[in-house]
Amino acid sequence: MDMEKATMQLIVNSGDARSKAMEAIESAKAGDFDDADQKIQSADEALSKAHESQASIIQAEAAGEIKRMTLLMAHAQDHLMCAIAILDVAKEFIALYRKIQPSGSEKTGGNNSK
């Protein structure tokens, strides 16, 4: 197993999940819930890919292929944990924006909070 490649994939996919989740919040804030839902789905898919990379790293460690933890691996795990937290919070924000969005004002493109 190429540990650097798996670790970088974990970082890239975790970062993508986090970015999509943040974009979903912005879409929901603007009243575009269809776009928010699409971005949450993309974030979930990226997070799934990140988990696959993490699983391969854990399996390699269990098989004795990994002899030491590196700073890059710790960095990758940090990215994953942040992405998971941001995605969870994004889903909650979107649910709240749905509740407070006035009827008929979806997809206004405006920013109601400024």
WOZIKA-V999246 format. One record per residue. NEAR is the number of other ideal C-beta (glycine too) atoms within 10 Angstrom. Layout:
near
NEAR
NEAR
//
This chain:
near
12
10
16
11
11
18
21
14
19
27
20
16
24
28
17
18
29
23
16
23
28
17
18
27
20
15
21
25
18
20
21
18
17
10
16
25
14
15
23
22
12
17
24
14
14
22
22
11
16
25
16
14
21
20
12
18
21
11
12
15
14
9
9
7
11
16
6
5
10
12
7
14
20
11
13
25
17
12
19
22
11
14
25
17
12
21
21
11
13
24
18
10
18
21
10
11
19
13
7
7
17
9
5
7
10
14
12
13
7
11
10
13
7
5
//
